Amino acid sequence: MKKILPILVMMIISTIAYGQEITIEIERDDYQVGEQFNLTYKVNSKIDSVGKMEETNFIVLKREEEKGSFSRSFDHKAYYHNITYQIKAYIPGTLEIYSPVFYIEGQELKAEPLTLTITGKMPTDEEIDEINFKKIMIRSKPDGTLLYILSGDFGYVGEYKNALLEFKRKMTKDEIEEFRKKE
């Protein structure tokens, strides 16, 4: 409790001083095990960067960002930054989702934790192992990581974006030869 009060006071001061506020949009507060849902954080400010969301008892399947600005008056420009996470919970019970940290002009800003109710049956040990494997694979590949796939005399380049592997391009013959020399 001693830590919460100073943090809350700092967040209120930051919100008052800079006009920054985080709002959360979610369809409802109860879901089934394995059901996918969207969680959106909306910040009415220009963001320097955003920290990673800690995944406990859920997986982030996709992350999308939308940012921009608009004029409120002749001499004032307003900014916004929205991040939508597509989430799948896999353990029944109470699920607390902690906001990622938003960095704004050297200051940290976080939303209050979100509490959801997840109903359904507990996954098997094998299903939990598979989920944990997927979480490790997603976390081990930050956005922009390239994956080179070679098969026979052709190859492809993929790039991790928003926790998913996307096709980038086909490899050239010179690139394939260069990779083969390294094997």
BAFI-3210 file (N, C-alpha, C; in Angstrom, 3 decimals, decimal comma, padded with zeros to 6 digits):
// residues 183
n [1|2|3|4|5|6|7|8|9|10|11|12|13|14|15|16|17|18|19|20|21|22|23|24|25|26|27|28|29|30|31|32|33|34|35|36|37|38|39|40|41|42|43|44|45|46|47|48|49|50|51|52|53|54|55|56|57|58|59|60|61|62|63|64|65|66|67|68|69|70|71|72|73|74|75|76|77|78|79|80|81|82|83|84|85|86|87|88|89|90|91|92|93|94|95|96|97|98|99|100|101|102|103|104|105|106|107|108|109|110|111|112|113|114|115|116|117|118|119|120|121|122|123|124|125|126|127|128|129|130|131|132|133|134|135|136|137|138|139|140|141|142|143|144|145|146|147|148|149|150|151|152|153|154|155|156|157|158|159|160|161|162|163|164|165|166|167|168|169|170|171|172|173|174|175|176|177|178|179|180|181|182|183]
n.u [000,824|002,041|003,677|001,861|000,383|002,277|002,890|000,371|-000,189|001,862|001,070|-001,358|-000,483|001,173|-000,769|-002,323|-000,397|000,632|-001,555|-002,017|-003,515|-004,675|-006,911|-008,929|-010,238|-012,485|-014,535|-016,121|-016,108|-015,816|-014,790|-014,372|-012,203|-009,668|-011,014|-010,788|-010,043|-010,168|-008,136|-007,760|-005,557|-005,701|-004,030|-003,811|-001,643|001,631|003,737|006,859|007,968|006,877|006,591|006,916|004,090|003,414|002,834|000,769|-000,818|-002,158|-001,997|-000,572|-001,756|-001,649|-000,565|-001,449|-000,796|-001,894|-001,390|-001,327|-002,123|-003,992|-005,425|-006,393|-006,760|-005,666|-002,988|-002,418|-001,646|-002,948|-002,182|-002,463|-002,327|-002,904|-003,058|-003,806|-004,350|-004,639|-005,904|-005,668|-006,932|-005,922|-006,151|-008,545|-010,344|-009,574|-008,239|-005,610|-004,592|-001,817|-000,983|001,069|004,088|004,006|006,123|006,682|008,085|010,296|008,960|007,170|004,139|001,305|-001,611|-004,236|-004,332|-006,216|-008,977|-010,272|-012,724|-012,283|-013,764|-014,321|-012,800|-009,826|-006,780|-005,023|-001,908|-000,256|-001,349|-000,790|002,012|002,403|001,323|003,086|005,461|004,836|004,631|007,274|008,555|007,376|008,193|010,930|011,495|011,886|010,148|010,994|012,972|014,607|013,930|015,478|014,731|015,689|015,379|016,222|016,941|015,853|014,751|013,358|012,574|011,477|009,789|009,472|006,674|004,616|004,388|004,023|005,016|005,794|005,677|008,385|010,092|011,319|014,370|017,439|019,473|022,189|022,193|021,328|023,462|025,488|024,585|024,737|027,486|028,193|027,257]
n.v [-001,192|001,172|001,686|001,995|004,369|006,643|006,195|006,436|009,110|010,353|009,622|010,990|013,643|013,753|013,350|015,635|017,642|017,202|016,528|013,898|010,774|007,477|005,383|002,463|000,068|-002,526|-005,265|-006,728|-008,045|-010,743|-013,920|-016,968|-019,819|-019,985|-018,307|-015,621|-012,166|-008,564|-005,978|-002,637|000,049|003,474|006,435|009,843|011,373|012,091|009,390|008,196|005,619|002,199|-000,160|-003,769|-005,942|-007,856|-011,258|-013,318|-016,205|-015,820|-015,300|-013,035|-012,649|-010,955|-007,651|-004,376|-001,081|002,297|005,586|009,158|012,580|015,609|018,829|020,950|023,585|026,624|026,959|024,686|021,315|018,097|014,819|011,256|007,828|004,577|001,259|-001,977|-005,123|-008,479|-011,031|-014,212|-016,066|-018,729|-020,039|-020,829|-018,646|-015,719|-013,165|-010,975|-008,239|-006,410|-003,141|-002,140|-000,168|003,193|005,448|008,802|011,706|011,153|010,350|007,813|006,151|004,382|002,342|001,438|-001,909|-004,408|-006,396|-009,511|-012,133|-015,491|-018,280|-021,854|-025,026|-026,322|-026,413|-029,324|-030,827|-031,214|-029,396|-026,998|-027,090|-026,767|-024,191|-022,680|-023,118|-021,763|-019,154|-018,689|-018,826|-016,638|-014,508|-014,693|-013,604|-010,554|-007,719|-007,137|-009,055|-011,206|-014,176|-016,729|-019,073|-022,021|-024,321|-026,894|-025,620|-023,109|-020,254|-018,341|-015,222|-014,265|-012,047|-011,095|-009,535|-007,801|-010,038|-012,125|-014,178|-012,892|-013,109|-011,883|-011,743|-013,504|-015,313|-014,357|-016,007|-015,578|-014,960|-017,405|-019,085|-017,894|-018,439|-021,226|-021,637|-021,035|-023,145]
n.w [000,000|000,689|-001,492|-003,562|-003,126|-003,458|-006,191|-007,394|-006,752|-008,211|-010,802|-011,018|-010,765|-013,038|-015,010|-014,676|-015,098|-017,703|-019,216|-019,816|-020,232|-019,742|-021,260|-021,121|-023,292|-023,507|-024,364|-022,477|-019,081|-018,581|-019,746|-021,684|-021,218|-023,605|-025,355|-027,639|-027,288|-027,585|-026,271|-025,658|-025,241|-024,828|-025,324|-024,759|-025,925|-027,270|-027,717|-026,595|-026,373|-025,832|-023,284|-022,881|-022,524|-019,705|-019,744|-018,093|-017,532|-019,897|-023,472|-025,761|-028,847|-030,981|-031,760|-032,324|-033,454|-033,455|-034,298|-034,167|-034,978|-034,429|-035,054|-032,490|-032,170|-033,755|-032,876|-031,418|-031,215|-030,922|-029,769|-030,247|-029,224|-029,765|-028,657|-029,486|-028,186|-029,037|-027,253|-025,591|-023,073|-020,900|-018,476|-016,053|-013,778|-011,800|-013,691|-013,868|-015,667|-016,389|-017,267|-020,044|-019,820|-020,671|-022,190|-021,913|-022,775|-021,057|-018,789|-016,969|-017,618|-016,591|-016,829|-014,527|-013,176|-014,931|-014,173|-014,925|-015,353|-015,933|-017,262|-017,454|-018,347|-016,848|-018,656|-019,981|-018,830|-021,048|-022,872|-021,537|-021,606|-024,385|-024,738|-023,126|-024,562|-026,958|-025,954|-025,168|-027,657|-028,957|-027,321|-027,644|-030,036|-030,990|-032,479|-035,846|-036,053|-038,234|-040,085|-041,765|-044,178|-045,572|-048,208|-050,131|-053,285|-052,938|-051,008|-048,270|-046,672|-043,559|-041,287|-037,921|-036,602|-034,443|-032,780|-034,574|-037,344|-040,443|-044,005|-045,856|-048,154|-051,085|-051,130|-052,772|-055,278|-054,795|-052,046|-050,999|-051,757|-050,220|-047,605|-047,696|-047,792|-045,189|-043,732]
ca.u [000,000|002,913|004,180|000,759|-000,006|003,150|002,751|-000,907|-000,041|002,689|000,270|-002,336|000,268|001,572|-001,963|-002,707|000,649|000,829|-002,814|-001,920|-004,499|-004,816|-008,221|-008,918|-011,459|-012,647|-015,946|-016,783|-015,113|-015,802|-014,504|-014,161|-010,854|-009,440|-011,719|-009,965|-010,683|-009,312|-007,937|-007,150|-005,107|-005,707|-003,288|-004,000|-000,351|002,661|004,457|008,241|008,047|005,958|007,194|006,201|003,057|003,727|001,796|000,606|-002,061|-002,741|-001,057|-000,865|-001,705|-001,394|-000,492|-001,551|-000,684|-002,423|-001,003|-001,501|-002,351|-005,008|-005,372|-007,511|-006,898|-004,630|-001,644|-002,299|-001,800|-003,193|-001,675|-003,069|-001,595|-003,755|-002,477|-004,801|-003,804|-005,567|-005,490|-006,357|-006,671|-005,928|-006,329|-009,770|-010,205|-009,421|-007,088|-005,212|-003,742|-001,122|-000,718|002,465|004,524|004,098|007,162|006,312|009,022|011,079|008,090|006,465|002,703|000,664|-003,014|-004,507|-004,525|-007,554|-009,332|-011,281|-013,086|-012,135|-014,457|-014,074|-012,020|-008,374|-006,126|-004,190|-000,476|000,283|-001,800|-000,026|003,359|002,338|001,109|004,342|006,393|004,462|004,977|008,729|008,893|006,956|009,043|012,317|011,623|011,371|009,777|012,114|013,854|014,447|014,079|015,831|014,298|016,285|014,904|016,676|017,586|015,112|014,689|012,464|012,888|010,311|010,085|008,533|006,004|003,451|004,417|003,705|005,971|005,206|006,506|008,996|010,494|012,048|015,814|018,117|020,400|023,440|021,980|021,266|024,837|026,216|024,166|025,232|028,924|028,311|026,819]
ca.v [000,000|002,336|001,938|002,359|005,763|007,579|005,991|007,015|010,572|010,759|009,490|012,088|014,872|013,658|013,544|017,043|018,489|017,009|016,192|012,524|009,890|006,186|004,762|001,062|-000,400|-003,971|-005,539|-007,127|-008,444|-012,191|-014,665|-018,404|-020,300|-020,150|-017,286|-014,477|-010,870|-007,399|-005,027|-001,451|001,155|004,723|007,480|011,111|012,042|011,537|008,381|007,943|004,173|001,416|-001,380|-005,016|-006,370|-009,128|-012,259|-014,321|-016,951|-015,469|-015,095|-011,966|-013,234|-009,908|-006,294|-003,366|000,301|003,389|006,843|010,294|013,883|016,457|020,199|021,378|025,001|027,089|026,822|023,522|020,019|017,013|013,535|010,064|006,591|003,456|-000,067|-003,038|-006,461|-009,596|-011,871|-015,479|-016,563|-020,185|-020,588|-020,284|-017,930|-014,270|-012,791|-009,568|-007,810|-005,178|-002,250|-001,874|001,179|004,159|006,435|010,091|012,756|010,694|009,946|006,543|006,226|003,067|002,271|000,535|-003,295|-004,796|-007,702|-010,226|-013,467|-016,489|-019,507|-022,998|-026,086|-026,195|-027,183|-030,455|-030,514|-031,141|-028,120|-025,925|-027,144|-026,177|-022,749|-022,099|-023,140|-020,666|-017,898|-018,534|-018,529|-015,269|-013,572|-014,774|-012,969|-009,186|-007,158|-006,846|-010,219|-011,894|-015,630|-017,204|-020,457|-022,610|-025,658|-027,212|-024,505|-021,850|-019,792|-017,217|-014,403|-013,856|-011,046|-011,081|-008,265|-007,957|-011,413|-013,086|-014,243|-012,462|-013,299|-010,628|-011,859|-014,697|-015,072|-014,404|-017,133|-015,202|-015,109|-018,838|-019,583|-017,366|-019,225|-022,604|-021,609|-020,944|-024,418]
ca.w [000,000|000,751|-002,836|-004,453|-002,930|-004,195|-007,635|-007,779|-006,681|-009,361|-012,025|-011,041|-011,069|-014,439|-015,833|-014,591|-015,667|-019,132|-019,870|-020,282|-019,631|-020,412|-021,125|-021,527|-023,934|-023,589|-024,601|-021,226|-018,084|-018,369|-020,969|-021,559|-021,497|-025,039|-026,147|-027,995|-027,097|-027,813|-025,187|-026,251|-024,401|-025,579|-024,630|-025,458|-025,916|-028,139|-026,950|-027,015|-026,554|-025,014|-022,756|-023,179|-021,597|-019,058|-020,005|-017,054|-017,750|-021,192|-024,570|-026,706|-030,187|-031,965|-031,210|-033,377|-032,976|-034,273|-033,689|-035,050|-034,354|-035,032|-034,528|-031,655|-032,493|-034,677|-032,337|-030,537|-031,865|-029,972|-030,233|-029,668|-029,467|-029,360|-028,832|-029,294|-028,005|-029,174|-026,133|-025,359|-021,719|-020,910|-017,131|-015,457|-012,506|-011,908|-014,508|-013,778|-016,778|-016,044|-018,401|-020,397|-019,448|-021,762|-021,891|-022,498|-022,369|-019,927|-017,688|-017,136|-017,384|-016,648|-016,430|-013,422|-013,644|-015,355|-013,620|-015,701|-014,893|-016,993|-016,879|-018,324|-017,708|-016,787|-019,728|-019,563|-018,720|-022,409|-023,451|-020,880|-022,180|-025,719|-024,551|-022,643|-025,680|-027,865|-025,305|-025,244|-029,049|-029,257|-026,581|-028,076|-031,345|-030,982|-033,777|-036,729|-036,168|-039,518|-040,102|-043,102|-044,339|-046,773|-048,544|-051,485|-053,968|-052,775|-049,626|-047,974|-045,511|-042,786|-040,265|-036,806|-036,341|-033,568|-032,261|-035,624|-038,438|-041,709|-045,195|-046,285|-049,554|-051,506|-051,111|-054,066|-055,417|-054,123|-050,598|-050,708|-051,854|-049,061|-046,453|-047,851|-047,454|-043,728|-043,115]
c.u [000,865|003,446|003,078|000,423|000,936|003,035|001,468|-000,830|000,773|001,902|-000,739|-001,640|000,673|000,388|-002,383|-001,696|000,728|-000,453|-002,828|-002,909|-004,537|-006,235|-008,121|-010,268|-011,427|-014,144|-016,716|-015,713|-015,143|-015,672|-014,339|-012,679|-010,732|-010,139|-010,773|-010,750|-009,666|-009,315|-007,185|-006,795|-005,055|-005,048|-003,432|-002,720|000,553|003,545|005,877|008,436|007,075|006,678|006,369|005,160|003,474|002,554|001,807|-000,776|-002,822|-001,622|-001,517|-000,674|-001,285|-001,378|-000,516|-001,481|-001,289|-002,029|-001,170|-001,704|-003,470|-004,922|-006,618|-007,811|-005,727|-003,220|-001,448|-002,592|-001,972|-002,735|-002,463|-002,239|-002,450|-003,022|-003,562|-004,087|-004,917|-005,051|-006,314|-005,948|-006,756|-006,050|-007,608|-009,479|-010,144|-008,137|-006,819|-004,265|-003,150|-000,760|000,758|002,807|004,612|005,113|006,858|007,230|009,773|010,263|007,445|005,000|002,125|-000,796|-003,128|-004,656|-005,998|-007,826|-010,488|-011,573|-013,033|-012,793|-014,158|-013,222|-010,526|-007,752|-005,276|-002,739|000,166|-000,108|-001,043|001,407|003,398|002,174|002,404|005,403|006,113|004,827|006,475|009,136|008,532|007,885|010,471|012,536|011,056|011,020|011,030|013,087|013,557|014,682|014,342|015,499|014,848|015,740|015,305|017,388|016,770|015,066|013,781|012,974|011,567|010,739|009,017|008,013|004,775|003,282|004,026|004,796|005,266|006,193|007,057|009,356|011,146|013,534|016,375|019,050|021,721|023,320|021,974|022,664|025,655|025,863|024,722|026,724|029,116|027,943|027,971]
c.v [001,251|002,702|002,463|003,838|006,743|007,436|006,629|008,542|011,069|010,674|010,627|013,394|014,884|013,914|014,997|017,916|018,384|016,675|014,774|011,656|008,600|005,709|003,346|000,734|-001,911|-004,237|-005,882|-007,590|-009,931|-012,906|-016,140|-018,719|-020,507|-019,129|-016,116|-013,193|-009,759|-006,490|-003,844|-000,438|002,392|005,808|008,772|011,949|011,409|010,628|008,238|006,456|003,490|000,150|-002,599|-005,302|-007,720|-010,085|-013,307|-014,941|-016,508|-015,295|-013,892|-012,558|-012,204|-008,566|-005,316|-001,984|001,254|004,671|007,964|011,571|014,595|017,823|020,493|022,847|025,380|026,798|025,599|022,234|018,960|015,698|012,408|008,853|005,464|002,147|-001,094|-004,378|-007,467|-010,665|-013,150|-015,960|-018,076|-020,828|-019,992|-019,603|-016,431|-013,970|-011,308|-009,271|-006,458|-004,413|-002,241|-000,455|002,020|005,217|007,713|011,158|012,388|010,252|008,599|006,728|004,830|003,208|001,351|-000,889|-003,563|-006,199|-008,294|-011,572|-014,417|-017,777|-020,613|-024,016|-025,800|-026,991|-028,310|-030,005|-030,369|-029,818|-026,946|-025,899|-026,491|-024,655|-022,075|-022,074|-021,978|-019,313|-017,640|-018,163|-017,097|-014,277|-013,574|-014,086|-011,548|-008,714|-006,819|-007,997|-010,936|-013,385|-016,035|-018,686|-020,972|-024,014|-025,946|-026,017|-023,213|-021,493|-018,583|-016,475|-014,011|-012,836|-011,097|-009,666|-008,556|-009,401|-012,465|-013,053|-013,892|-012,722|-011,945|-010,686|-013,209|-014,347|-015,136|-015,609|-016,832|-015,353|-016,580|-019,445|-019,144|-018,141|-020,634|-022,680|-021,628|-022,242|-025,363]
c.w [000,000|-000,629|-003,754|-004,349|-003,639|-005,709|-008,138|-007,776|-007,870|-010,663|-012,133|-011,381|-012,533|-015,359|-015,837|-015,319|-017,179|-019,888|-020,400|-019,519|-020,439|-020,176|-021,688|-022,142|-024,022|-023,646|-023,322|-020,244|-017,740|-019,716|-020,641|-021,795|-023,005|-025,913|-026,413|-027,764|-027,315|-026,597|-025,775|-025,175|-025,287|-024,738|-025,434|-025,397|-026,961|-027,282|-027,499|-027,292|-025,596|-024,569|-023,130|-022,111|-021,024|-019,242|-018,907|-017,221|-019,001|-022,206|-025,379|-028,091|-031,233|-031,251|-032,369|-032,758|-033,984|-033,562|-034,689|-034,261|-035,086|-034,379|-033,720|-031,906|-033,386|-034,165|-031,436|-031,303|-030,782|-030,598|-029,587|-030,062|-028,912|-029,632|-028,520|-029,244|-028,233|-028,211|-026,087|-023,968|-021,714|-019,531|-016,538|-014,119|-012,748|-012,669|-014,328|-014,921|-016,405|-017,311|-018,747|-019,938|-020,715|-021,343|-022,667|-021,928|-021,099|-018,722|-018,009|-016,786|-017,569|-016,270|-015,223|-013,975|-013,965|-014,820|-014,417|-015,045|-016,086|-016,497|-017,888|-017,602|-017,820|-017,927|-019,145|-019,456|-020,099|-023,075|-022,835|-021,399|-023,552|-025,638|-024,107|-023,733|-026,632|-027,266|-025,383|-026,658|-029,414|-028,588|-027,097|-029,422|-031,304|-032,396|-034,577|-036,875|-037,478|-039,357|-041,550|-043,172|-045,658|-046,971|-049,980|-052,099|-053,904|-051,292|-049,494|-046,751|-044,866|-041,746|-039,185|-036,600|-035,496|-033,121|-033,297|-036,688|-039,739|-042,843|-045,618|-047,773|-049,812|-051,508|-052,531|-054,090|-054,718|-052,602|-050,200|-050,734|-050,651|-047,790|-046,516|-047,475|-045,941|-043,037|-042,895]
res [m|k|k|i|l|p|i|l|v|m|m|i|i|s|t|i|a|y|g|q|e|i|t|i|e|i|e|r|d|d|y|q|v|g|e|q|f|n|l|t|y|k|v|n|s|k|i|d|s|v|g|k|m|e|e|t|n|f|i|v|l|k|r|e|e|e|k|g|s|f|s|r|s|f|d|h|k|a|y|y|h|n|i|t|y|q|i|k|a|y|i|p|g|t|l|e|i|y|s|p|v|f|y|i|e|g|q|e|l|k|a|e|p|l|t|l|t|i|t|g|k|m|p|t|d|e|e|i|d|e|i|n|f|k|k|i|m|i|r|s|k|p|d|g|t|l|l|y|i|l|s|g|d|f|g|y|v|g|e|y|k|n|a|l|l|e|f|k|r|k|m|t|k|d|e|i|e|e|f|r|k|k|e]
***
